[in-house]
Amino acid sequence: MIGSRATAASVCRVVLPPPGADVFRLRNRAVGRHRKVKLGDWRQPWLRVAGALLLVVSAGIHLDLYLTGYRSIPTIGWLFLVQFLVAFILAIGALVTHSRLVAVAGAAFALSTLGCYLLAVWIGLFGYKEIRTRAGIAAGLIEVAAFATLALAVAIAGARQAAAPTRPRPRVLAGMRAAASLVVGAVGAVSVAALVLFGVALVSTGGGGEPTSAEGAGVTLKTATIGGVTVLTSANGLTLYWFAPDSPTASRCTGSCAAYWPPVIGTPTAGPGVTTSKLGTIKRPGGSTQATYDGHPLYTYIGDEAPGQARGNKIDLNGGYWYEVRA
C-alpha cells in the first residue's frame, strides 16, 4: 500500500506542469511531439536582440547626421553625438547582460529621444528648430519600434519571473495574467500614441518647401571679415554660401535642403565691397528668382545665428560640400 502511494505521488509529480509554465507559453506543434518555447525566459533573446539592433540603427543615423553637418550647430549638435554613445552602450548592455534594468533604460531612452525630436520640430530645442527630413522620419519610426520591443521584452520577462517560484492559485494566476495583459496593452497604447504624435508633427511641420519672392524684389549683398577672410553676406550680415553640386544655371539644393540652407531670393544689388559684374540670378525649380555671385547660387545657413558666424563653411551636408563665398 505504501509503495502504491509512493508510486502515485511520483506519477503526480511527473504529470504536474512546472510552476508558472502556463504563463506566456507558445506551443509549436511538430510531428509526434510538442515543443514548448517560453517567451519570458531571457535565454530566448529574440526581443532584446531586436531592440538592441534597433537602438544601434538609430544611433548610426544620429552619428551620420552629426558627422555630416550637425556638429556645427551649437548645443544640438553635441546632443546627436551623446545620443549615439548612449544608445550604443545600452544596445551592447542589452545584448551582453540579461538585465531587465538595461532593457528598461533602453526603452525609456528611445522614447525620450523621440520626445526631444518632437520638441525640436514643434517649438525648437536649445534655440534650434528641426525640419522634416528622411533621416529624421526614419530615426523616429525606429525609436518607436525600439521602445515597443524592449518594453514588451521586459513585461513578458517580468511576468515569467513572477510566476516561477511557486505554483500560484487560480485566482492569483488569473490576476497575474490580467496584469500582464494590462502591461502589454499599455506598451501598445504608448507606442500608438507616439506614432500618432510623430505623424502629427510630420504633417504640421514644413518639409522645406520652395521659397517665393515678389516679382522684381531686390536683395542687397555686402561683405564682412570673418576669421581674417572677407566673405559675402546678406543684408542683415549673415554669411553666404555656395553649394559644390550646383551649376551656374541651376540649384541642386531643393526640398528639405532648402530649409537647412535658405536660398537668397530676389535680384541682387551690390553693397559695399561687392563687385557688381559678378552678380546674377537663376530660376529655381519652384519658379522663384535666386541671387548668384560669380556663377554660384547663394544661400544662408540655419546654423548661423548672428552676423560674424560661418559654421556652414567646409561641411558635407545635404548631398555635398558647402563653402563660404569669398568676395
Secondary structure, DSSP 8 states (H G I E B T S, - for coil): -HHHHHHHHHHHHHHS--TTTTSSEEEEEETTEEEEEETT-TTS-HHHHHHHHHHHHHHHHHHHHHHTTGGGSTTHHHHHHHHHHHHHHHHHHHHH---HHHHHHHHHHHHHHHHHHHHHHHT-BTTB-----HHHHHHHHHHHHHHHHHHHHHHHHHHHHHHSSS---HHHHHHHHHHHHHHHHHHHHHHHHHHHHHHHHHHHS---------TT-EEEEEEEEETTEEEEE-TTS-B-EEETT-BTTB----THHHHHS-B-BSEEEE-TT--GGGEEEEE-TTS-EEEEETTEE-B--TT--STT--TTTTEE-SSSEEEE-B-
